[in-house]
Amino acid sequence: MSIASETRTAPAPVTGSPDLETWLTERVAFHLQRAPEEIDPDTPLADYGIDSVAAISVCGEIEERLRLAVAPTIAYDYPTVHAIGDHLAERLAAREGRS
């Protein structure tokens, strides 16, 4: 399955941590070719066998969706969906606070 074959819909707003975590879980599951229910947000992504291509793809989707620049190593710097979600929620809150 490739990204090109995925049906794209207009992105829903992602501002709260639960919505953000759900979206991240879905994206990680997609790239790992698993069902979202198989992804535990507190399990290190390395335990699922995430590779650099999948990690960079998730990074690109984060940047596109949230309009927030992130390091391509985000999946390694914040090794779980929960940790990534918390980090992104903090950055989004800081950005909204400056608006």
Backbone torsions as a table, in degrees:
resi	resn	phi	psi	omega
1	MET	NA	133.1	179.9
2	SER	-115.4	164.0	178.9
3	ILE	-60.8	-36.9	-178.7
4	ALA	-62.7	-29.4	-178.3
5	SER	-84.2	-8.8	-179.7
6	GLU	-76.9	138.2	176.1
7	THR	-74.5	126.6	-179.6
8	ARG	-97.9	137.0	174.8
9	THR	-125.1	164.5	177.9
10	ALA	-62.0	131.5	-178.1
11	PRO	-67.1	136.9	173.9
12	ALA	-79.8	154.6	178.1
13	PRO	-61.0	138.8	178.1
14	VAL	-125.4	97.8	180.0
15	THR	-125.9	-34.8	-179.1
16	GLY	-87.4	150.7	-177.4
17	SER	-58.1	-43.8	179.5
18	PRO	-61.6	-44.3	178.2
19	ASP	-64.8	-41.0	179.7
20	LEU	-63.7	-44.8	-179.7
21	GLU	-65.2	-38.8	177.5
22	THR	-63.1	-46.2	179.1
23	TRP	-61.9	-45.0	178.2
24	LEU	-61.0	-42.4	178.7
25	THR	-60.1	-43.5	178.9
26	GLU	-62.9	-41.5	-179.0
27	ARG	-68.7	-42.8	177.9
28	VAL	-62.7	-45.4	179.5
29	ALA	-59.2	-43.4	178.9
30	PHE	-56.8	-49.0	-176.8
31	HIS	-71.9	-23.3	176.5
32	LEU	-93.2	0.7	-178.7
33	GLN	54.6	51.6	178.2
34	ARG	-131.3	165.9	173.3
35	ALA	-79.3	143.7	179.0
36	PRO	-54.3	-31.6	-179.7
37	GLU	-65.8	-18.4	179.9
38	GLU	-83.3	-10.1	-176.6
39	ILE	-99.0	113.7	175.7
40	ASP	-86.6	123.6	-176.2
41	PRO	-64.1	-12.2	179.6
42	ASP	-106.1	4.0	177.0
43	THR	-92.7	130.9	178.6
44	PRO	-56.0	135.8	-179.6
45	LEU	-60.6	-29.1	177.0
46	ALA	-60.9	-31.4	178.1
47	ASP	-65.5	-24.5	177.5
48	TYR	-88.7	-5.6	179.3
49	GLY	84.0	27.8	178.9
50	ILE	-61.2	136.0	177.6
51	ASP	-107.0	175.8	-175.4
52	SER	-64.7	-34.0	179.5
53	VAL	-64.7	-45.8	179.2
54	ALA	-65.5	-41.3	-179.5
55	ALA	-62.8	-42.8	179.4
56	ILE	-69.4	-35.0	177.3
57	SER	-63.6	-43.9	177.2
58	VAL	-62.4	-42.4	177.7
59	CYS	-56.7	-46.9	179.4
60	GLY	-62.4	-38.6	178.8
61	GLU	-68.0	-37.2	176.4
62	ILE	-60.8	-47.9	-179.1
63	GLU	-61.9	-42.8	-179.5
64	GLU	-66.9	-45.0	-174.9
65	ARG	-72.4	-43.5	-173.3
66	LEU	-99.8	-7.2	-176.3
67	ARG	53.7	48.3	-176.0
68	LEU	-136.6	119.6	178.8
69	ALA	-70.6	130.6	177.1
70	VAL	-131.5	154.0	178.4
71	ALA	-68.9	143.9	178.4
72	PRO	-64.9	-9.5	179.0
73	THR	-96.5	13.8	-174.9
74	ILE	-55.0	-38.1	-178.6
75	ALA	-70.0	-17.5	177.6
76	TYR	-98.7	-34.1	177.8
77	ASP	-70.9	-34.4	178.2
78	TYR	-126.4	91.2	-163.3
79	PRO	-75.1	-3.1	178.6
80	THR	-125.4	162.0	175.8
81	VAL	-59.4	-41.9	-179.9
82	HIS	-60.7	-46.2	-179.3
83	ALA	-64.9	-41.9	177.6
84	ILE	-63.0	-45.9	-179.8
85	GLY	-59.4	-44.2	178.9
86	ASP	-63.2	-43.7	179.3
87	HIS	-61.1	-46.8	-179.3
88	LEU	-66.9	-39.4	178.7
89	ALA	-61.3	-40.5	177.5
90	GLU	-63.3	-44.3	-179.7
91	ARG	-66.2	-39.0	178.0
92	LEU	-66.0	-41.5	178.9
93	ALA	-63.4	-40.9	178.2
94	ALA	-64.3	-40.9	179.4
95	ARG	-65.5	-42.0	179.9
96	GLU	-67.5	-31.0	178.5
97	GLY	-68.1	-26.6	179.6
98	ARG	-86.8	-14.3	-176.6
99	SER	-69.7	NA	NA
